[in-house]
Amino acid sequence: MPRLPSSENPVPFVDLAAHHRPLANEFCRKLAGLLTTSDFILGKEVSLFEEEFAAYIGVRYAIGVSNGTDALRMACELIDLRPGEEVLVPANTYIATAFGVTHAGGVPRFVDVLEDSFTIDPSKIEAAITRKTRAIMAVHLFGCPADMDPILDRARRRGLWVIEDAAQAHGALYRGKRVGGIGDIGCFSFYPSKNLGALGDGGMIVTNSSSLAEKARMLRNQGQRARYVHEIIGYNNRLDNVQAAFLRIKLKKLDEHNRMRQEAARHYRRELAGSEVKAPLVPPGRTHVYHIYSVLHPRRDAVREKLSEKGIACGMYYPIPIPFQESYRFLKHRKGDFPVTERLAKESLAIPIYPEIRPAQIHRIARIIRSAVSMRPQHSARSRAAPVTR
Ligand SMILES: *Cc1c(COP(=O)(O)O)cnc(C)c1O
């Protein structure tokens, strides 16, 4: 069978094999070294990575943990969240943001998001605050920083903590500061497909507070500061030394990889300009790192179908808003409670973006999208001809 020209090949949603290929030798050398030293648990690589990551984000302390979900739960424990107390969480985020609060015994109180940046709407925060509210969770969704100034301002005035979920935004900037280091506690995930990803699970807590850092170190390691002295109820929530070693190699490339994502986003914007799909906006004063490139269109499902026919992998972030998930049914939310989030669930479509994506692939994806949205919706002719029954 003749091979298809490369422009007709399928495009994956992310290409981790291509991403790791240039680093394979360095990974293997590192692993060989660790096999000799057997330095596996809270070893030297973990402390070096913590130092390097703290310096990169611009914070005093970084504590390597097991994954992003645990980091979020630990952040809630660090502020001594008590059973039933509330944390404001954007309605449009990955489920783990809310689970972190619930795992710590708290209750997520959902707040709708802004349509431009998909991040929490600061103007809706005040109305969501109750006597039980202890913290605001700011999620830098898709790699776009949330609007931190009004969030911090509101939090200071109401005596609330600010926790940042920066799991999708390693390296993103808000008014010149790296996200994660702006609020009281920042949480990161190193899930393999994140902008900075391990070869497995991993996470990080960052803070400028020495007491919070000390407590985080105890929480992640069975509640102990000194061996076999367990001061608090802790967990096994440690970052693997092997993963830390891989992450140190990848941290050196993070800025370059983010620049490649930004270049891909520029291509998409240019290629989609003038079409009916809405490309993501970057509000002034922020640097987006494009973990996800999500566009909006009222006929999202038709566009998605066209792309998948042509072998283009797409995603939806997120198809069922968290307040309407079965797991949070007990909060009794109703349709219409989160109008922007609900519309995003129907209209947003994430198209492939990763550092290695090529301009020809972007060109082809944009061409398919443009032709899909310029086509008349298939039901319109019929619905116009049908008698009006109301
Ligand atoms: C990935 C992610 C998490 C969870 O991180 P894990 O390492 O998978 O546990 C939390 N919040 C957001 C926004 C994420 O994207």
The ligand as an SDF file (V2000), in Angstrom:
LIG
                    3D

 15 15  0  0  0  0  0  0  0  0999 V2000
   -3.4100   17.2530   36.4310 C   0  0  0  0  0  0  0  0  0  0  0  0
   -4.1440   18.1620   37.3140 C   0  0  0  0  0  0  0  0  0  0  0  0
   -4.2880   17.9130   38.6860 C   0  0  0  0  0  0  0  0  0  0  0  0
   -3.9100   16.6080   39.3240 C   0  0  0  0  0  0  0  0  0  0  0  0
   -2.6120   16.2240   39.2100 O   0  0  0  0  0  0  0  0  0  0  0  0
   -2.2070   14.6740   39.3150 P   0  0  0  0  0  0  0  0  0  0  0  0
   -0.7320   14.7200   39.3520 O   0  0  0  0  0  0  0  0  0  0  0  0
   -2.7540   13.9970   38.1080 O   0  0  0  0  0  0  0  0  0  0  0  0
   -2.7820   14.1370   40.5730 O   0  0  0  0  0  0  0  0  0  0  0  0
   -4.9000   18.8730   39.4620 C   0  0  0  0  0  0  0  0  0  0  0  0
   -5.3860   20.0100   38.9350 N   0  0  0  0  0  0  0  0  0  0  0  0
   -5.3050   20.2740   37.6150 C   0  0  0  0  0  0  0  0  0  0  0  0
   -5.8460   21.5570   37.1010 C   0  0  0  0  0  0  0  0  0  0  0  0
   -4.7040   19.3460   36.7630 C   0  0  0  0  0  0  0  0  0  0  0  0
   -4.6400   19.6120   35.4580 O   0  0  0  0  0  0  0  0  0  0  0  0
  1  2  1  0
  2  3  1  0
  2 14  2  0
  3  4  1  0
  3 10  2  0
  4  5  1  0
  5  6  1  0
  6  7  2  0
  6  8  1  0
  6  9  1  0
 10 11  1  0
 11 12  2  0
 12 13  1  0
 12 14  1  0
 14 15  1  0
M  END
$$$$
